[in-house]
Amino acid sequence: MALGMKYQCCYCDQGIAKADRGAVRIVLTGLWAFDDDTTQEMFAPSQCAAEKLGGNLSSSVPCDAEAFEAH
C-alpha cells in the first residue's frame, strides 16, 4: 500500500478516495465461529463493489450495489 493510502481496494489494489461515498467495507467472519472474534476486513470503491458484487452473486442473494452509490 502506498504511503499515505489509508484504504486499498481488495480487487484492483488502488487507493480508495475519501470522496467516494459509495465505497464499502467487506467484513468476513467464520460462519460457525461464534466464540471466535476472528474477522477480516477488506475494502472496495463503489465502482469495484458494483462490478464485483452486484453482478456476480446468485439471483437468490439480494445485493443492492446501488444502495452504496453517492446520492
C-alpha positions as CSV (number, residue, x, y, z in Angstrom):
1,M,0.0,0.0,0.0
2,A,1.4,3.4,-1.0
3,L,2.4,5.9,1.7
4,G,-0.5,7.9,2.9
5,M,-3.0,5.5,1.5
6,K,-5.5,4.6,4.2
7,Y,-7.7,2.1,2.3
8,Q,-6.8,-0.1,-0.7
9,C,-9.3,-2.0,-2.9
10,C,-9.2,-5.7,-2.4
11,Y,-9.9,-6.2,-6.2
12,C,-7.8,-3.6,-8.1
13,D,-5.2,-2.7,-5.4
14,Q,-5.9,1.0,-6.0
15,G,-6.3,3.5,-3.2
16,I,-9.9,4.5,-2.3
17,A,-10.7,8.2,-2.3
18,K,-12.4,9.6,0.8
19,A,-14.7,11.4,-1.6
20,D,-16.1,8.0,-2.8
21,R,-19.1,8.0,-0.5
22,G,-20.2,4.6,-2.1
23,A,-17.1,2.8,-1.1
24,V,-17.7,-0.3,1.1
25,R,-16.1,-2.3,3.9
26,I,-16.4,-6.0,3.5
27,V,-16.2,-8.0,6.7
28,L,-15.6,-11.7,6.8
29,T,-16.2,-13.9,9.8
30,G,-16.4,-17.6,10.2
31,L,-19.9,-18.9,9.7
32,W,-19.8,-21.3,12.6
33,A,-17.2,-19.5,14.8
34,F,-19.4,-17.9,17.4
35,D,-16.8,-17.9,20.2
36,D,-14.0,-16.6,17.9
37,D,-13.8,-12.9,17.2
38,T,-11.6,-13.5,14.2
39,T,-12.6,-11.2,11.4
40,Q,-11.0,-9.9,8.2
41,E,-11.9,-6.6,6.7
42,M,-11.5,-5.7,3.1
43,F,-12.4,-2.5,1.2
44,A,-13.7,-1.7,-2.3
45,P,-14.5,1.6,-4.0
46,S,-18.1,1.9,-5.3
47,Q,-17.2,1.1,-8.9
48,C,-15.4,-2.2,-8.0
49,A,-18.1,-3.1,-5.5
50,A,-20.8,-2.7,-8.1
51,E,-18.9,-4.6,-10.7
52,K,-17.7,-7.5,-8.5
53,L,-20.6,-7.9,-6.1
54,G,-23.6,-6.6,-8.0
55,G,-23.4,-8.8,-11.0
56,N,-21.7,-11.9,-9.6
57,L,-24.0,-13.1,-6.8
58,S,-26.7,-15.6,-7.2
59,S,-30.1,-14.1,-8.0
60,S,-31.4,-15.5,-4.7
61,V,-28.8,-13.4,-2.8
62,P,-30.0,-9.8,-2.5
63,C,-27.2,-7.3,-3.1
64,D,-28.3,-3.8,-4.0
65,A,-24.9,-2.2,-5.0
66,E,-26.8,1.0,-6.0
67,A,-27.6,1.5,-2.3
68,F,-23.9,2.4,-1.7
69,E,-23.6,4.9,-4.5
70,A,-23.3,8.5,-3.6
71,H,-26.5,10.5,-3.6
